[in-house]
Amino acid sequence: MPDIEGIYETQVSLEFRALLRLGCLCCVERNEARRLAATGFRDGTDTFFMHQLQFLRLAHHPYLQPQTGTLRHLYLYHNHAPTGRRAMFGLFLTPSKRVVVFVLDTVRTNQMPNMANMYNNEHSEK
């Protein structure tokens, strides 16, 4: 259609935009990493801007390498309900083979199932 000038995204979260730009693997640019190594985080900065991160290709850096059997890193999972009343955080501590789950709920009644049983059931199915 020659009448269409462009398609614009509205109401897209910043996290989603970051995932689209960086994919599932990224690293700090070499120059920025060298600068941080030289300063040793003396300036109190321990965060990065989007322009300081670069996309890594899966062909050169496999994602969640199955041949090693374990992950050497920590992973954080976050999900929230569209109503904003509930949220869940999962911190995967793979070196110690532990997971910590935090559930935020504005309701005062405890409606959470037993997480240990849920994990064991899911793990046995896999």
BAKOLBA-504110 format. One record per atom (N, C-alpha, C, O): atom name; x, y, z. Coordinates in pm, 1 decimal. Each point is the difference from the previous one (the first is absolute). Last residue first. Layout:
{CA {X Y Z}}
...
// end
This chain:
{N {947.6 -3278.8 3379.7}}
{CA {105.1 29.6 -98.4}}
{C {95.8 -116.2 -9.3}}
{O {95.7 4.9 -77.2}}
{N {-441.9 -17.3 398.9}}
{CA {-57.5 -7.7 -133.6}}
{C {105.6 23.3 -107.9}}
{O {-8.3 -58.4 -108.0}}
{N {123.2 107.0 565.6}}
{CA {-17.6 -142.4 -33.7}}
{C {-61.3 -17.4 -138.2}}
{O {27.9 -99.2 -67.3}}
{N {22.5 537.9 238.8}}
{CA {131.2 -59.4 -23.4}}
{C {-12.5 -146.5 -40.2}}
{O {71.9 -46.3 -88.6}}
{N {-459.2 284.6 218.1}}
{CA {49.6 46.5 -129.6}}
{C {133.0 -65.0 -35.1}}
{O {23.6 -36.8 -115.1}}
{N {-201.8 -60.0 540.6}}
{CA {-87.6 -52.5 -104.4}}
{C {49.1 39.8 -138.8}}
{O {7.0 -83.8 -89.9}}
{N {216.4 264.7 465.0}}
{CA {27.3 -143.6 -13.6}}
{C {-85.8 -63.5 -108.6}}
{O {48.8 -84.5 -75.1}}
{N {-129.5 537.8 182.1}}
{CA {130.0 -16.6 -65.2}}
{C {30.8 -147.6 -21.3}}
{O {43.2 -39.0 -108.5}}
{N {-432.1 146.6 348.7}}
{CA {-13.4 40.2 -140.6}}
{C {130.9 -21.9 -74.6}}
{O {0.2 -51.2 -112.0}}
{N {0.5 -22.6 576.6}}
{CA {-74.7 -105.0 -70.7}}
{C {-14.9 33.3 -148.2}}
{O {14.1 -87.5 -85.4}}
{N {184.6 410.8 358.5}}
{CA {87.9 -117.2 -6.8}}
{C {-69.2 -113.5 -75.5}}
{O {62.2 -67.3 -82.3}}
{N {-305.2 465.1 177.7}}
{CA {95.2 16.5 -109.9}}
{C {91.9 -120.1 -14.3}}
{O {37.5 -35.6 -111.7}}
{N {-551.3 85.4 293.8}}
{CA {129.9 -39.2 52.4}}
{C {100.6 1.2 -114.8}}
{O {-9.7 -81.5 -91.8}}
{N {-403.2 412.0 36.1}}
{CA {19.2 -143.8 20.0}}
{C {140.0 -26.2 56.1}}
{O {84.0 89.9 4.7}}
{N {-377.7 368.4 73.8}}
{CA {109.6 -60.0 -74.7}}
{C {7.7 -150.0 26.0}}
{O {-9.5 -44.0 114.5}}
{N {-283.1 405.1 72.7}}
{CA {-57.6 -89.0 -100.3}}
{C {107.9 -67.2 -83.4}}
{O {-29.9 -56.5 -105.2}}
{N {-70.9 360.9 576.2}}
{CA {106.7 -77.4 -62.4}}
{C {-62.0 -101.0 -95.4}}
{O {-51.9 -103.2 42.6}}
{N {-134.6 605.7 116.2}}
{CA {-15.9 -144.2 19.1}}
{C {108.7 -73.0 -76.8}}
{O {38.2 41.4 -109.4}}
{N {-94.2 437.6 92.2}}
{CA {57.8 -43.6 126.9}}
{C {-16.2 -150.1 25.0}}
{O {61.7 -52.7 92.6}}
{N {6.0 358.1 -559.4}}
{CA {-104.7 -69.4 75.9}}
{C {62.8 -56.4 126.7}}
{O {109.5 -56.0 -5.0}}
{N {148.6 268.1 -333.4}}
{CA {-65.6 96.7 87.0}}
{C {-111.0 -63.2 83.4}}
{O {-48.6 61.1 95.1}}
{N {523.1 -270.5 -294.1}}
{CA {-144.7 -4.1 -19.2}}
{C {-62.9 97.5 97.0}}
{O {33.2 0.3 118.5}}
{N {462.3 -221.2 -321.8}}
{CA {-57.6 121.9 54.4}}
{C {-148.7 -2.0 -32.5}}
{O {-39.3 -8.2 -116.4}}
{N {470.5 -363.1 153.2}}
{CA {-131.7 30.9 -54.8}}
{C {-53.6 121.5 72.5}}
{O {-5.1 3.3 122.9}}
{N {498.1 -289.3 -226.4}}
{CA {-67.8 103.4 77.5}}
{C {-131.9 29.8 -69.2}}
{O {-4.0 22.3 -121.0}}
{N {410.5 -432.7 128.4}}
{CA {-118.6 57.9 -63.5}}
{C {-63.6 99.1 96.9}}
{O {-25.7 -32.4 115.9}}
{N {518.5 -247.5 -224.8}}
{CA {-74.2 74.6 100.4}}
{C {-114.6 69.3 -73.0}}
{O {21.9 71.1 -98.1}}
{N {331.2 -513.7 16.0}}
{CA {-88.2 101.6 -57.0}}
{C {-72.9 65.9 115.8}}
{O {-51.3 -66.7 89.8}}
{N {531.7 -260.0 -185.3}}
{CA {-112.2 46.2 80.0}}
{C {-80.5 102.0 -79.3}}
{O {51.4 66.0 -90.3}}
{N {403.2 -297.6 18.3}}
{CA {-118.0 -81.5 -31.2}}
{C {-118.2 34.4 90.3}}
{O {-65.3 -87.9 56.3}}
{N {516.2 298.1 -100.0}}
{CA {-34.7 -72.6 122.6}}
{C {-124.8 -86.6 -16.5}}
{O {-45.5 -62.4 95.9}}
{N {210.5 317.2 -465.7}}
{CA {119.5 -62.0 56.6}}
{C {-29.4 -80.3 126.6}}
{O {63.0 -102.8 24.4}}
{N {-422.0 348.8 -242.9}}
{CA {40.7 -126.8 -59.6}}
{C {129.7 -56.9 55.6}}
{O {11.4 -122.4 7.6}}
{N {-414.3 448.4 125.2}}
{CA {139.2 -5.1 43.8}}
{C {59.1 -131.7 -47.2}}
{O {13.8 -94.5 77.7}}
{N {-455.4 424.7 -188.4}}
{CA {55.2 -132.1 -24.0}}
{C {149.4 4.0 30.9}}
{O {77.7 61.6 -72.9}}
{N {-544.7 224.4 199.0}}
{CA {144.6 15.0 -10.1}}
{C {58.7 -140.6 -7.5}}
{O {-7.9 -77.0 95.6}}
{N {-495.4 334.1 -179.7}}
{CA {72.4 -124.7 22.8}}
{C {147.5 25.5 -20.6}}
{O {40.9 48.6 -105.4}}
{N {-544.9 226.5 195.5}}
{CA {142.1 8.3 -31.6}}
{C {60.5 -136.4 29.6}}
{O {-27.9 -59.9 103.8}}
{N {-492.0 304.6 -184.3}}
{CA {81.6 -113.8 40.6}}
{C {142.3 24.0 -47.0}}
{O {23.8 41.5 -113.5}}
{N {-537.8 232.7 223.7}}
{CA {125.8 -10.5 -73.3}}
{C {77.9 -119.3 53.8}}
{O {-17.9 -41.0 114.6}}
{N {-506.1 326.5 -104.1}}
{CA {85.6 -113.4 34.3}}
{C {126.3 2.8 -85.5}}
{O {-1.7 41.5 -115.9}}
{N {-335.3 294.4 76.0}}
{CA {-18.4 -36.9 139.8}}
{C {91.2 -114.6 44.2}}
{O {21.4 -19.3 119.7}}
{N {-96.8 241.2 -568.9}}
{CA {98.5 63.1 85.4}}
{C {-9.5 -38.7 145.9}}
{O {71.4 56.3 82.9}}
{N {-309.6 -193.7 -509.1}}
{CA {-70.3 90.0 91.9}}
{C {96.4 71.1 93.8}}
{O {-37.4 98.3 63.9}}
{N {190.3 -431.6 -374.0}}
{CA {-40.3 122.8 -70.1}}
{C {-73.1 99.6 91.0}}
{O {3.7 120.6 -24.2}}
{N {362.0 -457.3 231.2}}
{CA {-135.3 -9.3 -52.6}}
{C {-36.6 130.2 -69.4}}
{O {44.4 106.8 42.3}}
{N {468.2 -283.4 -8.3}}
{CA {-103.2 67.6 77.9}}
{C {-133.1 -11.7 -70.7}}
{O {-7.7 -8.4 -122.6}}
{N {558.5 -198.7 159.4}}
{CA {-128.0 1.4 -70.0}}
{C {-99.2 73.1 88.9}}
{O {2.9 -12.9 122.4}}
{N {563.6 -135.1 -178.0}}
{CA {-100.6 88.8 56.6}}
{C {-125.2 -6.3 -85.6}}
{O {7.0 3.2 -122.8}}
{N {515.4 -252.3 233.5}}
{CA {-124.5 -4.1 -76.4}}
{C {-99.0 91.4 71.4}}
{O {-9.6 -1.8 122.7}}
{N {577.9 -93.8 -143.0}}
{CA {-112.7 60.8 68.8}}
{C {-120.2 -1.8 -93.3}}
{O {8.7 43.8 -114.7}}
{N {500.7 -317.8 185.5}}
{CA {-105.5 51.3 -87.4}}
{C {-114.6 52.7 85.0}}
{O {-35.7 -58.6 102.2}}
{N {606.6 -81.6 -86.8}}
{CA {-126.3 17.7 70.4}}
{C {-101.2 59.2 -97.5}}
{O {34.8 81.0 -85.8}}
{N {413.3 -404.5 -33.6}}
{CA {-49.0 134.5 27.3}}
{C {-127.8 -3.6 81.5}}
{O {-55.9 -106.3 27.1}}
{N {311.6 -256.6 -245.8}}
{CA {94.3 65.4 89.7}}
{C {-50.4 135.5 47.3}}
{O {75.1 75.6 61.6}}
{N {-309.5 -571.9 -219.6}}
{CA {15.9 141.4 -34.4}}
{C {93.8 63.8 101.3}}
{O {-2.6 -33.9 118.3}}
{N {-28.8 -502.1 -295.3}}
{CA {-33.2 98.5 102.8}}
{C {20.1 140.4 -55.5}}
{O {72.9 21.4 -96.8}}
{N {-15.8 -405.7 -186.0}}
{CA {-83.4 -57.0 104.1}}
{C {-38.0 97.7 110.5}}
{O {-101.3 -20.6 66.9}}
{N {367.6 27.0 -510.3}}
{CA {66.8 17.9 128.4}}
{C {-81.0 -55.7 115.3}}
{O {56.9 -34.9 103.4}}
{N {-213.0 39.1 -563.7}}
{CA {108.7 -94.9 17.6}}
{C {68.6 14.4 135.9}}
{O {60.5 -96.3 47.2}}
{N {-423.6 384.0 -218.4}}
{CA {-42.7 -127.5 58.5}}
{C {115.5 -95.2 27.6}}
{O {-13.4 -88.7 84.3}}
{N {-34.2 646.9 -99.3}}
{CA {73.5 -110.6 -59.6}}
{C {-36.8 -133.8 64.5}}
{O {27.6 -20.7 118.2}}
{N {-227.0 511.9 -153.5}}
{CA {-26.8 -112.1 91.9}}
{C {60.6 -129.5 -52.4}}
{O {-72.7 -94.1 -31.7}}
{N {136.4 413.8 -330.3}}
{CA {-87.4 38.1 110.0}}
{C {-31.8 -123.0 82.7}}
{O {-44.5 -101.1 -54.3}}
{N {493.5 217.7 -270.9}}
{CA {-124.2 -76.6 17.5}}
{C {-75.9 43.7 126.1}}
{O {59.8 31.2 102.9}}
{N {286.4 221.9 -425.8}}
{CA {-18.2 -12.5 144.0}}
{C {-130.9 -74.9 24.6}}
{O {-105.0 63.6 9.4}}
{N {246.6 7.1 -454.1}}
{CA {130.3 11.7 64.9}}
{C {-7.1 -21.1 150.7}}
{O {98.9 -39.9 61.3}}
{N {-489.9 22.8 -337.1}}
{CA {94.4 -89.0 -68.4}}
{C {135.9 1.5 69.8}}
{O {70.3 -101.1 0.5}}
{N {-430.8 392.7 129.7}}
{CA {-8.3 -133.2 59.0}}
{C {96.5 -98.1 -66.3}}
{O {36.7 -100.4 61.1}}
{N {39.9 641.4 -15.7}}
{CA {-60.2 -99.1 -89.1}}
{C {4.3 -137.7 65.1}}
{O {99.8 -38.4 61.0}}
{N {-128.3 534.7 180.7}}
{CA {90.7 -110.3 -30.3}}
{C {-72.8 -101.4 -86.3}}
{O {-115.5 -33.5 26.3}}
{N {69.0 600.7 99.3}}
{CA {-61.4 -127.9 -30.1}}
{C {109.0 -104.8 -27.3}}
{O {100.3 30.8 -64.3}}
{N {-17.2 412.3 376.8}}
{CA {-5.9 -43.5 -139.0}}
{C {-54.6 -142.4 -9.4}}
{O {22.3 -83.3 87.9}}
{N {10.7 568.9 254.8}}
{CA {-16.1 -145.2 -13.8}}
{C {-6.1 -36.3 -147.2}}
{O {-48.9 77.7 -81.9}}
{N {66.2 371.4 245.6}}
{CA {123.8 -62.2 46.0}}
{C {-4.2 -152.7 -11.2}}
{O {99.7 -67.5 25.4}}
{N {-471.5 364.8 -124.5}}
{CA {101.4 17.3 -103.5}}
{C {135.0 -61.4 41.0}}
{O {89.4 -12.3 -83.8}}
{N {-461.9 12.7 387.8}}
{CA {-23.7 -88.9 -114.0}}
{C {109.6 11.0 -104.8}}
{O {39.0 -100.2 -59.9}}
{N {98.9 211.0 558.5}}
{CA {-98.9 54.3 -91.6}}
{C {-13.5 -95.4 -118.3}}
{O {90.0 -79.7 -26.7}}
{N {62.2 -56.7 543.4}}
{CA {41.4 33.6 -134.9}}
{C {-115.6 62.6 -75.2}}
{O {-116.8 -25.4 29.4}}
{N {313.3 -56.4 521.7}}
{CA {-103.0 -23.1 -101.7}}
{C {52.9 47.3 -135.0}}
{O {101.8 68.6 -8.9}}
{N {107.8 -9.3 441.2}}
{CA {-3.4 -143.5 -22.3}}
{C {-113.0 -36.8 -96.5}}
{O {-45.8 -114.2 -3.2}}
{N {351.7 556.7 232.6}}
{CA {-84.7 -45.5 -109.7}}
{C {8.3 -151.3 -11.6}}
{O {108.2 -55.8 -18.3}}
{N {146.4 351.3 321.6}}
{CA {-129.4 -46.3 49.5}}
{C {-92.5 -52.3 -107.6}}
{O {-112.2 -40.7 30.1}}
{N {585.8 192.5 -54.5}}
{CA {-96.7 109.6 -11.6}}
{C {-139.8 -40.5 44.4}}
{O {-93.7 79.1 -10.8}}
{N {464.9 -384.8 -2.6}}
{CA {22.7 101.5 103.5}}
{C {-103.4 111.4 -6.0}}
{O {-29.7 63.3 101.3}}
{N {118.2 -503.9 -356.4}}
{CA {-131.2 46.9 46.9}}
{C {14.5 104.6 109.9}}
{O {-88.4 11.7 84.9}}
{N {464.8 -175.6 -335.9}}
{CA {-40.6 -87.8 109.0}}
{C {-131.2 41.0 63.5}}
{O {-21.1 -21.9 119.3}}
{N {311.0 202.3 -496.0}}
{CA {-49.0 80.3 112.0}}
{C {-40.5 -85.6 118.2}}
{O {-5.6 48.1 113.1}}
{N {162.6 -256.4 -512.3}}
{CA {104.0 93.8 42.6}}
{C {-44.1 81.3 122.0}}
{O {80.7 27.3 88.9}}
{N {-385.6 -322.0 -297.4}}
{CA {106.0 -78.3 64.6}}
{C {109.3 91.4 53.8}}
{O {56.3 -25.2 106.5}}
{N {-401.5 219.7 -359.5}}
{CA {-48.7 -41.5 131.0}}
{C {105.1 -80.9 75.3}}
{O {14.4 14.4 121.4}}
{N {83.4 114.4 -563.2}}
{CA {-9.1 119.3 85.4}}
{C {-44.4 -38.3 140.7}}
{O {55.6 48.6 98.5}}
{N {-51.6 -385.1 -423.0}}
{CA {136.8 39.0 37.0}}
{C {-1.6 121.1 93.3}}
{O {74.5 5.9 97.8}}
{N {-483.2 -144.0 -279.1}}
{CA {47.6 -99.5 96.5}}
{C {141.9 33.7 45.9}}
{O {31.9 -14.0 118.0}}
{N {-218.3 276.1 -459.0}}
{CA {-66.5 28.5 127.1}}
{C {46.5 -97.8 107.3}}
{O {20.5 39.6 114.8}}
{N {135.3 -109.0 -551.1}}
{CA {53.4 126.4 52.1}}
{C {-60.1 34.1 135.8}}
{O {70.4 45.3 90.3}}
{N {-238.2 -430.3 -321.7}}
{CA {137.7 -15.8 47.8}}
{C {55.6 128.2 62.0}}
{O {59.7 -4.1 107.6}}
{N {-588.7 -99.2 -91.9}}
{CA {97.8 31.0 -104.2}}
{C {140.3 -0.1 59.1}}
{O {19.2 35.6 116.3}}
{N {-395.4 -340.4 100.1}}
{CA {42.2 139.2 6.8}}
{C {104.4 21.7 -108.8}}
{O {87.1 -84.5 -20.7}}
{N {-460.9 -291.7 -55.0}}
{CA {116.7 25.0 84.1}}
{C {28.0 149.2 -0.4}}
{O {-51.8 74.8 -83.0}}
{N {-365.6 -481.4 -34.0}}
{CA {67.1 126.0 -27.8}}
{C {120.3 11.6 90.7}}
{O {14.7 -76.4 95.4}}
{N {-465.3 -269.0 -261.6}}
{CA {139.3 10.1 43.9}}
{C {56.1 136.4 -35.7}}
{O {-18.1 48.4 -111.7}}
{N {-429.8 -170.8 5.2}}
{CA {14.9 -73.9 125.3}}
{C {143.3 3.7 53.5}}
{O {24.0 -39.0 114.3}}
{N {-213.3 448.7 -419.2}}
{CA {-18.8 -144.5 -8.2}}
{C {20.7 -65.9 135.7}}
{O {-10.2 65.4 103.8}}
{N {29.0 420.8 -251.4}}
{CA {115.0 -75.0 48.0}}
{C {-14.3 -151.0 -11.2}}
{O {99.9 -71.5 6.7}}
{N {-445.0 391.1 -154.5}}
{CA {128.5 53.8 -45.5}}
{C {116.4 -91.3 34.5}}
{O {89.6 -20.1 -82.0}}
{N {-532.9 -86.6 223.2}}
{CA {3.5 2.3 -146.0}}
{C {136.3 45.1 -51.4}}
{O {50.3 -52.9 -99.2}}
{N {-128.6 65.9 562.3}}
{CA {10.9 -138.1 -48.1}}
{C {6.0 -5.9 -151.8}}
{O {75.0 -79.7 -56.4}}
{N {-151.3 498.7 256.3}}
{CA {137.1 -45.6 27.6}}
{C {20.1 -142.6 -49.5}}
{O {104.1 -31.1 -58.0}}
{N {-536.3 211.1 33.1}}
{CA {87.4 66.1 -97.2}}
{C {145.6 -43.7 19.0}}
{O {72.4 -20.4 -97.4}}
{N {-383.9 -127.7 411.3}}
{CA {-22.1 -67.3 -127.3}}
{C {88.8 61.0 -109.1}}
{O {56.3 -71.8 -82.7}}
{N {-56.7 272.9 505.4}}
{CA {63.9 -131.4 7.5}}
{C {-12.9 -74.1 -132.9}}
{O {94.1 -64.9 -45.6}}
{N {-316.6 478.0 103.8}}
{CA {143.3 17.4 -21.0}}
{C {73.9 -132.5 4.3}}
{O {98.0 -18.6 -72.1}}
{N {-616.8 30.5 -80.8}}
{CA {81.0 23.1 118.8}}
{C {148.0 13.9 -35.8}}
{O {45.3 -48.4 -103.7}}
{N {-476.4 187.8 -196.0}}
{CA {94.2 -111.2 8.2}}
{C {93.5 29.8 116.8}}
{O {58.4 108.1 6.6}}
{N {-432.9 169.6 -213.6}}
{CA {-24.4 -79.6 119.9}}
{C {85.5 -126.4 3.2}}
{O {-48.3 -105.9 39.9}}
{N {35.1 288.6 -514.1}}
{CA {-37.3 75.9 118.1}}
{C {-26.1 -98.6 112.8}}
{O {-33.6 -116.0 -23.9}}
{N {279.3 149.7 -500.5}}
{CA {-35.0 -79.6 117.1}}
{C {-36.2 94.7 114.2}}
{O {73.1 94.6 29.4}}
{N {-103.4 -36.6 -589.8}}
{CA {58.6 46.4 124.5}}
{C {-50.2 -85.7 115.3}}
{O {-118.0 -34.2 7.9}}
{N {190.2 44.7 -579.7}}
{CA {-77.5 -61.0 107.6}}
{C {70.3 36.4 129.6}}
{O {120.7 -20.7 13.1}}
{N {-142.0 264.5 -535.6}}
{CA {71.9 -72.8 104.0}}
{C {-95.8 -57.2 101.7}}
{O {-117.5 36.2 5.3}}
{N {-3.9 170.2 -432.7}}
{CA {130.5 61.4 24.4}}
{C {81.1 -78.0 101.4}}
{O {122.6 -5.5 -9.5}}
{N {-535.9 -112.3 -361.1}}
{CA {46.0 -18.7 137.8}}
{C {140.2 58.8 14.7}}
{O {92.2 -39.7 -71.2}}
{N {-344.6 9.4 -346.3}}
{CA {-46.5 109.9 84.5}}
{C {50.8 -8.7 143.3}}
{O {-17.1 94.6 76.8}}
{N {89.4 -422.9 -445.5}}
{CA {86.7 117.3 -9.1}}
{C {-41.9 115.3 91.4}}
{O {76.9 94.4 18.1}}
{N {-123.4 -645.2 1.0}}
{CA {-82.9 117.3 0.0}}
{C {88.0 124.5 0.0}}
{O {71.8 23.7 97.2}}
// end
